Amino acid sequence: MRRSGGGGERRLMGEKGERIAAVNDGDAFLGLVSVEDIGEALVVSSFVQPRDRRRTDAEAEAG
């Protein structure tokens, strides 16, 4: 599995019935990820992205 940042990995893992997948960046092995890990990361990012947008908007209005 390649690192991509999208939710497609979880879908692919589900289709293949796999619970754990290797994460690589090119030839470099980065580690293992589970379906649960991906779900948790998506939940966290859903809270972080709006906060970052609000911060960027406030900075643009201030200066």
C-alpha positions, -999 to 999 in steps of 0.1 A, spaced: 0 0 0 13 34 -9 9 65 13 -18 88 -2 -37 105 25 -71 95 12 -97 71 25 -93 47 -3 -69 25 16 -95 15 41 -120 7 13 -93 -15 -5 -84 -32 27 -121 -40 33 -126 -53 -2 -97 -77 2 -106 -87 38 -73 -74 51 -71 -59 86 -34 -47 84 -13 -33 56 22 -22 51 29 15 45 57 24 21 71 56 7 88 44 -25 111 16 -13 112 28 23 90 7 47 73 32 71 53 7 92 20 -11 95 -15 4 96 -48 -12 106 -83 -4 94 -89 10 129 -59 33 126 -71 47 94 -106 53 109 -91 71 139 -69 93 117 -99 103 96 -118 113 127 -89 134 141 -84 151 107 -121 160 105 -116 181 136 -82 195 127 -90 208 92 -119 231 102 -98 245 131 -69 252 107 -93 269 82 -107 291 109 -72 301 120 -61 309 85 -93 330 79 -87 349 112 -51 356 103 -62 369 68 -88 392 83 -62 406 109 -35 414 85 
